Amino acid sequence: MTAMPGTIGFPQIRKLMSGEMTWLIRPRAQRISTLKLADRLWVREPYCFAWRFDGHTPLAAVSLGAKPIFLADIEEGSSPADIGKPRVAYTLPRACHRQHLKITEIKAIRLHDLGLDDIEAQGFQGPRQWGLAWDRALAVCGPGRDRWENNPQVLALKFERVDRPLPVPVKGARS
């Protein structure tokens, strides 16, 4: 069984937490294309620490005792007093994650084949909003040929959400 990081930002993380999102759509060129059935993604999601840890890197903050505050848990429009600056999902240390996604189905599809229901389940209001978000995410992590307008072949990963982190295997340990 493989476990690798899976980054999920807004608005998708709220759809994942509510159970509305059961498919993850990703470019085929990423490392994620090596996943097999029953493999797991440990979820990296937007978070922050208490404001006193804002000057520290995530790993340094954790070593000083910081606990992540997951942005998906903060009610929209509220701003807790002790909250620090928002941090992007891909910087969440593995030791801080709180859930896994167990892969139950994998299929290759064309990006434009996603129907309106599929797009809404991803947290977007329509193809235009989904396409803009796809290209914005791609600018950070992927090649330009996978842009929305090119209708690339992508991976659709169906998953079951596992609410608690699974133990990290110790290298060299025997089962």
Secondary structure, DSSP 8 states (H G I E B T S, - for coil): --EEEEE--TTHHHHHHHT---EEEEETTSGGGG--TT-EEEEE--EE-BGGGTTS-HHHHHHTT---EEGGGS-TT---TTB---B-GGG--GGG---EEEEEEEEEEEGGG--HHHHHHTT-SSHHHHHHHHHHHHHHHS-GGG-GGG--EEEEEEEEEESS------TT---
